[in-house]
Structures are given as C-alpha cells and as structure tokens.
Amino acid sequence: MKFHWNDAWLFTKDADKVSREHVALKKDEWEPVNLPHTWNAKDGQDGGNDYYRGTCYYTKKLTLAECKGAEVVYIEFEGANASADVYVNGNLAVHHDGGYSTFRANITEFLKEENEILVAVDNSANDRVYPQMADFTFYGGIYRDVNIICVPKARFNLDYFGGPGIQVTPVVDGNRANVDVISYFSGLSGNETVKYVVKDGNTIVCERETSAEDGRAEFVIENVHLWNGRKDPFLYTLEAALLDHGKELDTRTVRFGCRSFSIDPERGFILNGEEYPLRGVSRHQDRKDIGNALLPEHHREDAELIYEVGATTIRLAHYQHAQYFYELCDEMGFVVWAEIPYISRHMPNGRENTISQMKELLAQNYNHPSIFVWGLSNEITMKGAEDPDLLENHRILNDLCHEWDKTRPTTMAIVSMCPMDSEYVQIPDTVAWNHYFGWYGGDTSMNGPWMDQFHAAYPKLPVGMSEYGCEALNWHNSNPEQGDYSEEYQAYYHEELIKQLFTRKYIWATHVWNMFDFAADSRAEGGEDGMNHKGLITFDRAYKKDAFYAYKAWLSDEPFVHICGKRYVERVEAVTKVTVYSNQPEVELFANGKSLGRQTSDVHFFYFDVPNEGTTELVAKAGKCEDSSKIIKADKFNDAYRMVETGDVLNWFEITAPEGYFSINDKAGEVLATTEGKQLFSELMKSAGKDRKTMTDPEQMMSSKEMLGFLSGFTVKRLLSMFGAMGAKPLTKDEMLMLNGKLNKIKKK
C-alpha cells in the first residue's frame, strides 16, 4: 500500500537543533503548508541573488493506524532540495544529498503509536553537493510528493537508490522483441515466487512464474508493436506479483516500450531502422510564483505545449525531473535526454555526489522507453578542460552508465569555448555543444559552419547542439539587433538557426534553450531581474513568443498560420515588414481587406511589405487556416517598446570614437590584443568582482584562455550590458563614458 502524505505539514526556518526527543524551536514559528512546497517561490525569482539559502524544517505526525498493521513502513520523498535529514521521534532515519531524485527511509524500527516526522532540508552553499554554480535558482524545500509505503517483510527492494525494484530490458529482433526482466527483493524466506504477466491493453501477451530468489524471466513478444516516437508511442504493461504459496505479498506495475535505435555520425538519430530527426527543446521545471513546487497539471501543460510546437525530443535539464513527467514523455513519444546536475564548476569534493546522483538517475529511470541518452555533465569546463580530476570523474560516470545500462549511449553538453580537441570531449559516446553565436558574441551565421568544422575533424563522433537561443521580453524593434532583447530579434535568430541546424542531417539532436523562461536569481538584464528570458514561452506559460511558431512551422503537422509582431502595434515607418509563419505551402496576406499577394516558401517563413497608414487590419490565410492582427501608424516611437535599462541609458551618439583609436563599440578581442587594453580590462574585471553575488568570477574569466576567446567576439558595450547577468553592479552612464574615454587613448594596431 502506498499513499500520498502531502497535506497538513508544519514549516519553519527557525529550528535550532534536533534531539532524540524533540525539536528545539523558536516559539510560535511554525506555519501550516501543504506539499509540494518551496520557500523560494518569490525571493528566488526577483533578482539580486539574495534568495534564502539555508536549513528549514518540516514536521508532521504519523500514527500507526495510518499504516494499517504493515510489517515494514517506508517514507518516500520524490524531491527535497538539496540535502535532507529525516528524523523519526528524534532518531535520524536517513541523510540524503541531491535535490532532484527520489529517496526513501525504512522507519519501522523507530515507530510508536504516534510519531513525529521531522525533515531538515538544506539548500545552502557547499563544495560537495551539485549544483552549486549554475544559471538557475536552486529552490529549497520538499517540492515533490511525499509518500508512505506500507509493505510486508518479503517485498520488492525499496532500498536501492530509490529505484522501483524491477528492471525491464526489451531488445527488438526483427518482428519480435526479447524482453529480459529482473526483480530485486528484500526479506525473502526462500519459499516465494514471482509471477510476471505482460499485457497489451487487457490482453495477456505472455506470462511466467519463477523463483523470487532468482527473480529473472525472459519473454518473447511476437509481432511486436513498437514504441515509435510521436508517430506511435505504444506501451506494454508488465505486472509483477511476489507470491507465497499463491498468496500475493507485493506487486509492481511497469510500462515499457520496445524500440531499436542508434545514433549515426552521418545520418543522425535512427529509430526502428528509420531516420528520425531529433529537433526539440530543453526544459526547466519552475514556474512563476510556484518555483519548482509543481502539481501534475503543471507538468501536463508543459508536455502538451512542447507537443504542440512539434518537438520530437526534450532535453530535461539540468537535473532529474519528476517521474510523472518522464511518464508523460513515454506516453507522448518524446525522445528524452536525461542528465544529472554536474554543472559549470567541477568540485573535487563532489565526486561521490556525482556518482550517487547518477546511480539514482539510472536506477529510477531505467524502464522509461522515452529516455535514450544519459547526460554526464553540462558546461563543466568553465574553468578549463584539462583538470585530471575532472577527466577522471567523467570516465567514472561514463563507465558507470555503461555498466548499469548496456542499451543507451552517453553524452554531455559542452560549453562553447571548450577546445574541440580536448581529451574530455572524447569521453562519452556522443557529444553536443552549447553555442550562442548571434547572442553571446559572434553572429548567427557562425553556428552551422562551426558544426561542419567539428564534424570534419571528428567524423566518427556523433555531434549535436544541446543549447542555443537568445532572450526576448515584450520589447520591439523594426530593425532588431543582437542584444536588444526584442521579440523580433529572437524570431530572426531562430529563423537563422533553424535553417542552419535542421538542414544538417548529421546533427543528431538539437535542443532550443529554452522552452520556457525560467528563474535565475543572479541575473539582472533585459529589463526584468532574476530571470532568463530565452524561453519560447513566457515564465507563466501565458504567451507564446513569435519564435515558438517558427518551430511549429517546421516541426508540427497541425495546419496553422501565425502573424508575428502582435504585441508590436504602433510603428513609425511608412512601410513595415510583417513576418508570417506557416506549415502550409502558400500564404496570402490582406491589409484592410486588400490582398498584398501570395507567397510560397520552402523554409516556412513569409515576409510582406505592408503600407503603414492609420489603422491596418491584417489577415493571413493559408489553406483553411487564418490569423489576424493590426498595426497603427505612429508619429513617434513608443518608448514602451524599448527595453528599460538599469541606470542611465547611453545613447550611441554620446560615444566618441576617434579614428585609429578604440571605443566601447569595438570588439573586446581587439582591445585585449593590446597591452594597454588588457590592463584596462583587468582593472575593470577586478572592480566588477567586488561585493559580487554571482555565478561568475570576473577575474577568473580574465585568466581563462578559452573564456577570453569566447568573450573576444563581443563589443565592449555588449559586455558591459551583461554585467548584471554576472551578478556585478551595472556601470552607470558616466562610468561607461569614462571607460570609453580611456579606450579613446589606446591606439589600434
């Protein structure tokens, strides 16, 4: 018997210590809460990198009557971030490090008629539990379900890294599937058997009964119905029952899918013998005013939105997601990249935590047919790729994945500035890169050619694009440019990236960063602090940005047409460009009932020049689909469409740029190539590092060859605009002009 135990908890930040008999608390500091719960739902999203990180306490009473005479009682936590100590009547039942995976405690020996369960949850900074440095908020709390599990002495094993105690391995061979099953048990007397029944709906496909001490069984499914991605995500059901002379003691029900796949360095992803391009998105789990304390309806809405855009794959970043979401991926046919939060900064004291988190990821998710690759790490070489301890850590994780799972390859997401010839890049079976050319330096045209360069250098190593994207808020511009945070530039950026990435078959997967805006409390950019706005959909899931429809046009079979720029109504130009996205072959645009012509496009993007006089009602038609919007002629640009900068706004005409000398409009790499420029940058970064609250150390950036190479593509002005994202205090207008004046004295080579 298993039941949710989420309601009527008490919560406090003010417990002093735990003893065997009670909790020493400040008086009257408990507040009633229901789970899921996080204490950072507000302060983890408002910027300043000052959200509460520390130890908080939850408590609740458990009576023996609730356990209905069970021989063994477990308490199960599906997610408590980041470390947790669980006490029963003052006795420590379990300590767990890792905020994104399930863990359990056998509490039987501590139980009395009435019992105090107390959980100390800690999300404070340390050097041993991942993540500690990353571009997202580390929400504290018991933010997923808590369950009470009542079982007999002989039972499926609940003590092995939070797994279900049963493992199903289907291998497709022609029109049949060979299915190996093994169950793990605790408390056996030696007389028990286990009965397995495989079902297709209500129809029994095959069944076996074997000794529970062995726990193994092999099945052959003839004329197997394949799990075939979004086309046909068919699932079989395995029912397993532990029996004692026919009496049922404990049961498990597992859904599984039969599929074959490979990742080819030339053809990309192959599913069931056919090329199946993996084009999709990454997902962070948090939401506005909720944080990571999601309910099932939130998970389902996310999955349905990702399905609507037409994605075939999801990278579930940068940690283990809720079991319910993996189940949705199984049902809906998404191909999933699953990973642990080994991210950004390698910590020598964190090796054991990477191993335990990987074991939990593997044990808890092995049976999900949607998962195809295990991710070892993300952008872990921010301080360089040559650290021997970092390399050994990756080899250990890679070997662990292969030892535990013979069916799936490994991968990792590599930060853009990492040299492609690094030893570290060769460790996993496949690789993918996080590139932001066109947003963080460089320009959009660099993305495809860079992938070609890597593919030419390492033709036998499958390569993907694990992150790419740019930020957009409700800012607008008829002449969008890199760094303006406008919806129009984001749409342009993704148009260019789609054309480059989707037409290169060898790229085994592409994942947009990100499907949804998400909280990163250290950020201060784009006009709204505490957020990363690279999502195709807003943080509250209320608005689909134009770029969402660019992907829908390429990926979805659902007929539609979409006029871009609906939030950009007032425009000053006499003739304005209107972009339309559709997956239909032809689009016709009408302005106040007059046709502006029909267009065809092999890239699903249609561009119309529209006369802008008075109020113009626009209607786009594509087949049976129709969409409408309007524009209004304005005499003056509406400042509500322009990003609100922190501090003074520095206008372009105020920047002096004497011929032959530098200014903040020049590329940082050109400035750094001079002795005076390098010294000036060093002083600037040292100043930026004072009193910082950030994930990035500005002085370390100056000492990293790879990081400097990456930053060299930015203009100095663009770099200054990113100080907020690094947690540094943005420069004032006078400070930027003073810096510009100093650059004006440095002669160009």
ABEGO torsion letter per residue (X at the ends): XBBBBABGBBBBAABABBBAABBBBBBGABBBBBOBBBAAAAAAAAEGGABBBBBBBBBBBBBAAAAGGBABBBBBBAEBOABBBBBBGGBBABBBBEAABBBBBBAAAABBABBBBBBBBBABBBAABOBABBBBBBBBEBABBBBBBBBBABBBBAABGGBAGBBBBBBBBEABBBBBBBBBBBGBAGABBBBBBBBBEABBABBBBBBAAAGBBBBBBBGBBBBAEAABBBBBBBBBBBBBGGBBABBBBBBBBBBBBBBBAAAEBBBGGBBBBBBBBBBBABBBGAEABBBAAAAAAAAAAAAAAGBABBBBOABBBBAAAAAAAAAAGBBBBBBBABBGBBBAAAAAAAAAAAAAAAAAAAABAABABBBABBGAAAAEAABAAAAAAAAAAAAAAAAABAABBBBBBBBAABBAABAAAAABABBBBBBABGABEEBAAAAAAAAAAAAAABAABBBBBABBEBBBBBBBBABBBBGAGBAAAAAAAAAAAAAAAAABAABABBBBOBABBBBBAABBBGGBBGBBAABABBAAGABBBAAAAAAAAAABABBBBBBBGAABABBABABBBBBBBBABABBBBBBGGBBAEBBBBAAGBBBBBBBBBEBBBBBBBBEABBBBBBBBBBABBBAAABBBBBEBBBBAAABBBBBGBBBAABBAAAAAABAAAAAAAAAAAAAAABGBBBABBAAAAAABAAAAAAAAABBAAAAAAAAAAAGBBBBBAAAAAAAAAAAAABBBX
